[in-house]
Amino acid sequence: MSVLRQSSRRQSSMLNSSISQGSVLKSFISQSSIRKGSILKSSICQSFARKSGVGLCALFSVSLHAALPPLNIDPVKAELGKRLFFDTRLSGDDSISCSSCHIPANGFSYPEALSPAYTGSDGFRNAPTLINTAYKEVWFHDGRIGTNLNDVVRENITEDWLMNMDMRLMQERLKQDPIYVEMFKAANLGEPSNGGVRKALPEYIKTLTSTNVPFDKGELNLLAKQGEQLFVGKGGCSQCHSGPLFSDGKAHNTGVPENMEIFIDPMRHQSFLAYNMFMGIQDYLTLKRDVGAHVQTHKADGSDRGKFMTPTLRELSQTAPYMHNGMLLTLEEVVEFYNQGGGVDSNKDPRLTPLSLTNQEKQALVAFLQSLSGDPLVGNQYEWLEYDFGYEYTEDWSNARN
C-alpha cells in the first residue's frame, strides 16, 4: 500500500500546483460553493484535467460530494422514447422490449446473473444498469461502442441475439400506430422513422439519472464515512472507481471467475460463439472464457483477454448481481473478492493485492457503497404504465397509404 500512498501524495502535490497556477479553478470552486449537493461542473473539470495532467474529476468526486451535472432534456422526445422503451414491437418477433432486460424495479438492470435474449438464444453477460448511462463515453462491458447513445440504441435493436429487428420493418410497424404518428409529429421528428427512434430513446435514457442520493447530498452516516476513507485509502478502490460515475471508463482484468453456464447452456453458448465469431476472435470455437475488451484491441499475446470496463458504482443497491457475468451476488461478496486481491488470472491487474480488511472495515465499505444509491426510478415518471400497444393491422398494407 506504500505505492498507493506515494501515488496519493503525488496527485495531491499536482493538484496543489494546478490550483496555484489557475484562477479559473478558484473561480469554479467559488461558483460551485463547495457544500452538500454541489454540482460538479464537468466541462471545466475535464478541461483542467487535460491541462494539468491530473484527474480532477476523480480527485474532486469523493471530497466534494459532487452530484452528476444536469442534462438538457427535450420532454416531448423523452416521452416518445419512454413509450418506445416498453414496446415489444421493436423486436423482430414482437416478444421483447428494452425493458425486458432493463427492468425499472431492478435499477434498469436484470435481477439474474445473465440476461435474457431474443427468441432462440440467451444472453451471456449481465445486463448493466441504464441509470446514469447518458453520462458515459463508452458502453457495453467490453467497451465496443464509444461514440454515442444513438449507436448504442442501433446496436441493441438490430443485433440478432438481442432484439433482431430490421429497422425498416420497425419503421413500418410504427407508422401503423396512430399514437406514434402523433407523438413523432409532436416531437418534431416528422413521421415515424428509425432515425427518430434513435433520437427519442436516448432522450428518454437521459431522464434515468440518480436522485436523492445520500452521497450526493453529503448525508453519510458514521459507518459510511469510515467506508469512504477506506475507499480512497487502504482499499485503493478509487484507483479505478473515480469521477462522478465512480468509473475511470477503462478496461481492467480483476480475475472475475467465469460463469460456466455460458458454456454449458446451449442457448447461451450459441450466442457467445456467434458474437465472438462476428467480432473477429479467431479461436472462438475453443474459447472457455469471455475475452472482454480483447474484441477491441486484439493483442496477439492475449494479454488483453479478460479485461472489462470499470462499471459505475452508483445504484448498486438496486442492481445485484454484480460483475460482467453476475458471478458475485451481494455487495459483501464484492468487497470480500477485492479483499482477497481479486481472482486468479495470469493477466490480472498488478495493483490488485490482498487488503487484509477487518470485518468492521468491510462493513464500512459496504455502507459507503450503499450510500451511492438513490430512489428507485419507478412509476409514471419513468415507466409507460398503460399498455396501449395494440392496434388493428392494415389490410393489404403494401398498397395502403400511410
C-alpha positions in Angstrom: 0.0 0.0 0.0 3.1 2.3 0.2 2.9 2.7 -3.6 -0.7 3.8 -3.3 0.3 6.4 -0.6 3.1 7.7 -2.7 0.7 8.0 -5.6 -1.8 9.9 -3.5 0.9 12.3 -2.4 2.0 12.9 -6.0 -1.6 13.5 -7.0 -2.1 15.9 -4.1 1.1 17.8 -5.0 0.0 18.1 -8.6 -3.4 19.3 -7.6 -2.0 22.0 -5.3 0.2 23.1 -8.2 -2.8 23.2 -10.5 -4.8 25.3 -8.0 -1.9 27.8 -7.5 -1.5 28.2 -11.3 -5.1 28.6 -12.3 -7.6 31.3 -11.4 -10.3 29.6 -13.4 -10.3 26.7 -11.0 -10.6 29.0 -8.0 -13.5 30.7 -9.7 -15.1 27.3 -10.3 -14.7 26.4 -6.7 -16.2 29.7 -5.6 -19.1 29.4 -8.0 -19.8 25.8 -7.0 -19.9 26.9 -3.4 -18.5 23.6 -2.1 -21.3 22.3 0.0 -23.7 19.4 0.3 -25.2 18.6 -3.0 -23.0 20.9 -5.0 -22.9 20.1 -8.7 -19.6 19.3 -10.4 -19.0 21.4 -13.5 -17.8 18.6 -15.6 -16.6 20.5 -18.6 -14.4 22.8 -16.5 -13.2 19.8 -14.6 -12.2 17.9 -17.7 -10.5 21.0 -19.2 -8.3 21.3 -16.1 -7.6 17.6 -16.1 -6.3 17.9 -19.6 -4.1 20.9 -18.9 -2.7 19.8 -15.5 -2.4 16.0 -16.2 -4.4 15.4 -13.0 -7.8 13.5 -13.0 -9.5 16.4 -11.2 -12.9 14.8 -11.6 -11.6 11.8 -9.8 -10.0 13.9 -7.0 -13.0 16.1 -6.5 -15.7 13.5 -6.7 -15.0 12.0 -3.3 -14.0 15.0 -1.4 -16.8 17.4 -2.5 -19.8 15.1 -2.6 -20.3 16.2 -6.2 -23.5 15.2 -7.9 -23.9 14.4 -11.6 -24.3 17.6 -13.7 -27.9 18.2 -15.0 -28.7 17.2 -18.6 -30.7 19.2 -21.1 -33.7 17.1 -21.9 -36.5 17.5 -24.5 -39.5 16.3 -22.6 -41.6 15.6 -25.7 -38.9 13.4 -27.3 -38.3 11.8 -23.9 -41.9 10.8 -23.6 -41.9 9.3 -27.0 -38.7 7.4 -26.1 -40.4 6.1 -22.9 -43.2 4.5 -24.9 -40.7 3.0 -27.3 -38.6 1.6 -24.5 -41.6 -0.5 -23.3 -42.8 -1.6 -26.7 -42.2 -5.2 -27.7 -42.8 -4.3 -31.4 -39.2 -3.0 -31.5 -38.1 -6.6 -31.6 -38.3 -8.8 -34.6 -41.0 -11.2 -33.4 -42.7 -8.8 -31.0 -41.5 -10.7 -28.0 -39.2 -8.4 -26.0 -38.7 -4.8 -25.4 -35.8 -2.8 -24.0 -37.5 -3.1 -20.6 -37.4 -6.9 -20.8 -33.7 -6.8 -19.8 -33.5 -3.4 -18.2 -36.3 -3.6 -15.6 -37.1 -0.4 -13.7 -37.7 -2.2 -10.4 -34.2 -3.6 -10.6 -32.5 -0.3 -11.3 -33.0 -0.7 -15.1 -30.8 -3.9 -15.0 -31.8 -7.6 -14.8 -32.1 -9.5 -11.5 -30.3 -12.6 -12.6 -26.7 -13.3 -13.4 -27.1 -13.4 -17.2 -29.7 -11.5 -19.2 -32.3 -13.0 -21.5 -32.1 -12.5 -25.2 -34.0 -12.9 -28.5 -36.2 -16.0 -29.2 -34.0 -19.0 -29.8 -31.0 -17.7 -27.9 -30.0 -16.5 -24.5 -27.6 -13.9 -23.1 -24.0 -14.4 -22.0 -23.5 -11.3 -19.9 -25.1 -9.5 -17.1 -27.4 -6.6 -18.1 -25.9 -3.4 -16.8 -28.0 -0.6 -15.3 -29.1 2.2 -17.6 -29.3 4.7 -14.8 -26.8 7.4 -15.5 -25.7 5.7 -18.7 -26.2 9.0 -20.6 -23.1 10.3 -18.8 -20.9 7.5 -20.2 -18.5 7.8 -23.1 -18.0 4.1 -23.6 -20.7 1.5 -23.5 -21.1 -2.3 -23.0 -19.0 -4.5 -20.7 -16.3 -4.8 -23.4 -16.4 -1.1 -24.4 -17.1 -1.9 -28.0 -19.1 1.3 -28.7 -17.5 4.7 -27.8 -19.5 7.1 -30.0 -23.0 8.0 -28.7 -26.2 6.6 -27.4 -27.7 6.7 -30.9 -25.3 4.0 -31.9 -26.0 2.1 -28.7 -29.7 2.0 -29.5 -29.0 0.8 -33.0 -26.8 -2.0 -31.7 -29.4 -3.3 -29.2 -32.3 -3.1 -31.6 -30.6 -4.7 -34.7 -28.2 -7.3 -33.1 -29.7 -10.7 -33.9 -29.2 -12.2 -30.4 -30.6 -9.1 -28.7 -33.8 -7.7 -30.4 -33.1 -8.9 -34.0 -35.1 -6.1 -35.7 -34.7 -4.8 -39.2 -35.2 -1.1 -38.6 -37.0 -0.7 -42.0 -39.7 -3.2 -40.7 -39.8 -1.4 -37.4 -40.4 1.9 -39.1 -43.4 0.5 -41.0 -44.8 -1.0 -37.7 -44.6 2.4 -36.0 -46.3 4.1 -39.0 -49.3 1.9 -38.5 -49.8 3.1 -34.9 -51.7 6.3 -34.8 -50.4 7.1 -31.3 -46.8 7.1 -32.6 -47.8 9.2 -35.6 -49.0 11.9 -33.3 -46.1 11.6 -30.9 -43.4 11.7 -33.6 -45.1 14.8 -35.0 -45.3 16.5 -31.6 -41.6 15.8 -31.1 -40.7 17.5 -34.4 -39.4 14.2 -35.8 -41.8 14.0 -38.8 -43.4 10.7 -39.5 -42.2 7.6 -37.5 -38.7 6.6 -38.7 -35.8 4.6 -37.5 -33.8 7.8 -37.2 -36.5 9.3 -35.0 -36.4 6.2 -32.8 -32.6 6.6 -32.4 -33.1 10.2 -31.2 -36.1 9.6 -28.9 -34.8 6.6 -27.0 -31.5 8.3 -26.0 -33.6 11.3 -24.9 -35.6 9.0 -22.6 -32.4 7.4 -21.3 -31.2 10.9 -20.3 -34.1 11.0 -17.8 -32.7 8.0 -16.0 -30.4 9.7 -13.5 -29.8 9.1 -9.8 -32.0 11.1 -7.5 -31.9 11.7 -3.7 -28.5 10.0 -3.3 -27.1 10.2 0.3 -23.5 10.6 -1.1 -24.5 13.5 -3.4 -26.3 15.3 -0.5 -23.4 14.8 1.9 -25.6 12.7 4.2 -23.3 9.8 5.1 -23.7 8.1 8.4 -20.6 7.4 10.5 -20.0 3.9 9.1 -20.3 5.1 5.5 -17.9 7.9 6.2 -15.4 5.4 7.5 -16.0 3.4 4.3 -15.3 6.5 2.2 -11.9 6.8 3.8 -11.2 3.2 3.1 -12.4 3.6 -0.5 -9.8 6.3 -1.2 -7.2 4.9 1.1 -6.5 1.4 2.3 -8.9 -0.2 -0.2 -7.5 1.6 -3.2 -10.9 1.5 -4.8 -10.7 5.0 -6.3 -7.7 4.0 -8.5 -10.3 2.7 -10.9 -13.6 3.8 -9.5 -13.2 7.6 -9.9 -15.1 10.6 -11.1 -18.8 11.4 -10.8 -19.7 7.9 -12.1 -17.2 6.2 -9.9 -15.6 4.7 -13.1 -12.5 5.6 -15.0 -14.1 4.4 -18.2 -11.3 2.0 -18.9 -10.9 -1.8 -19.1 -9.2 -3.8 -16.4 -8.7 -7.5 -15.6 -9.7 -8.3 -12.0 -9.8 -12.0 -12.2 -13.6 -12.4 -12.0 -14.3 -16.2 -12.3 -16.0 -17.4 -15.4 -19.7 -18.1 -15.4 -19.7 -21.6 -16.7 -23.4 -21.5 -17.5 -22.3 -19.7 -20.7 -20.6 -22.8 -21.9 -22.9 -25.4 -20.5 -26.3 -23.9 -21.7 -26.6 -24.4 -25.5 -28.7 -21.3 -25.9 -26.2 -19.1 -24.2 -23.2 -20.8 -25.8 -24.5 -20.3 -29.3 -25.0 -16.6 -28.6 -21.5 -16.4 -27.2 -20.0 -18.2 -30.2 -21.8 -16.1 -32.8 -20.8 -12.9 -31.1 -17.1 -13.8 -30.9 -17.1 -15.0 -34.4 -18.6 -11.7 -35.6 -16.1 -9.8 -33.5 -13.1 -11.5 -35.2 -11.9 -13.8 -32.4 -10.0 -16.4 -34.3 -10.2 -19.2 -31.7 -13.9 -18.6 -30.9 -14.8 -22.3 -31.2 -12.5 -23.3 -28.4 -12.9 -20.4 -26.0 -13.7 -21.2 -22.4 -13.6 -17.6 -21.2 -15.2 -14.3 -22.1 -12.4 -12.3 -23.7 -14.0 -9.0 -22.9 -12.2 -5.9 -24.3 -10.0 -8.1 -26.4 -12.6 -7.6 -29.1 -11.3 -4.0 -29.4 -7.6 -4.4 -29.1 -6.9 -8.0 -30.3 -3.4 -8.1 -28.8 -1.5 -11.0 -30.3 -0.2 -12.2 -26.9 -3.7 -12.3 -25.4 -2.7 -10.1 -22.5 -5.9 -8.0 -23.0 -8.2 -11.0 -22.6 -10.4 -10.9 -19.6 -10.4 -7.1 -19.3 -13.8 -5.5 -18.8 -14.9 -1.9 -18.4 -14.9 -0.4 -14.9 -18.7 -0.3 -14.1 -20.3 2.6 -12.3 -20.8 2.1 -8.6 -23.9 4.2 -8.5 -27.2 2.4 -7.8 -25.5 -0.8 -6.6 -28.3 -1.4 -4.0 -30.8 -1.9 -6.9 -28.7 -3.8 -9.4 -27.5 -7.1 -8.0 -25.9 -9.5 -9.0 -22.6 -7.9 -9.9 -19.7 -8.1 -12.4 -20.0 -8.6 -16.1 -21.2 -12.1 -15.7 -23.2 -11.8 -12.5 -20.9 -14.1 -10.5 -21.0 -12.1 -7.3 -24.4 -11.9 -5.7 -24.1 -9.3 -2.9 -22.0 -6.3 -2.0 -20.5 -8.2 0.8 -19.2 -10.8 -1.8 -17.8 -7.9 -3.9 -15.9 -6.4 -1.0 -14.5 -9.8 0.0 -13.5 -10.5 -3.6 -11.3 -7.4 -3.6 -10.2 -8.0 0.0 -8.7 -11.3 -1.3 -6.9 -9.4 -4.0 -9.3 -10.2 -6.8 -9.5 -13.6 -8.6 -6.9 -15.8 -10.3 -5.8 -14.7 -13.8 -2.5 -14.5 -15.5 -3.5 -11.2 -16.9 -4.8 -9.7 -13.7 -4.1 -6.0 -12.9 -1.0 -6.0 -10.7 -2.5 -3.3 -8.5 -4.8 -5.9 -7.1 -3.3 -7.4 -3.9 -4.9 -8.7 -0.6 -6.1 -5.8 1.5 -6.3 -7.5 4.9 -9.5 -5.6 5.8 -11.1 -6.3 9.2 -14.8 -7.3 9.4 -15.6 -3.8 10.6 -13.8 -2.2 7.6 -15.6 -4.5 5.2 -18.9 -3.4 6.7 -17.9 0.2 6.4 -17.1 -0.2 2.7 -20.4 -1.8 2.1 -22.2 1.1 3.9 -20.3 3.6 1.7 -21.2 1.7 -1.5 -24.9 1.7 -0.4 -24.7 5.4 0.1 -24.2 5.8 -3.7 -27.8 4.6 -4.4 -30.8 6.8 -4.6 -34.5 6.5 -5.0 -35.9 3.7 -7.4 -36.8 5.2 -10.8 -40.3 3.7 -11.0 -43.8 4.9 -11.6 -45.4 7.1 -14.2 -42.4 9.5 -14.5 -40.1 6.7 -15.7 -42.4 3.9 -16.9 -45.0 3.6 -19.6 -47.7 2.1 -17.4 -50.6 2.0 -19.9 -50.4 -0.9 -22.3 -51.7 0.7 -25.4 -49.5 -1.0 -28.0 -52.3 -3.0 -29.7 -53.7 -1.7 -33.0 -55.5 -3.1 -36.0 -53.2 -4.3 -38.7 -53.7 -2.6 -42.0 -55.1 -4.9 -44.7 -53.1 -5.0 -47.9 -50.6 -2.7 -46.2 -48.2 -2.7 -49.1 -50.7 -0.8 -51.2 -52.2 1.3 -48.5 -51.3 4.9 -48.0 -49.6 5.9 -44.7 
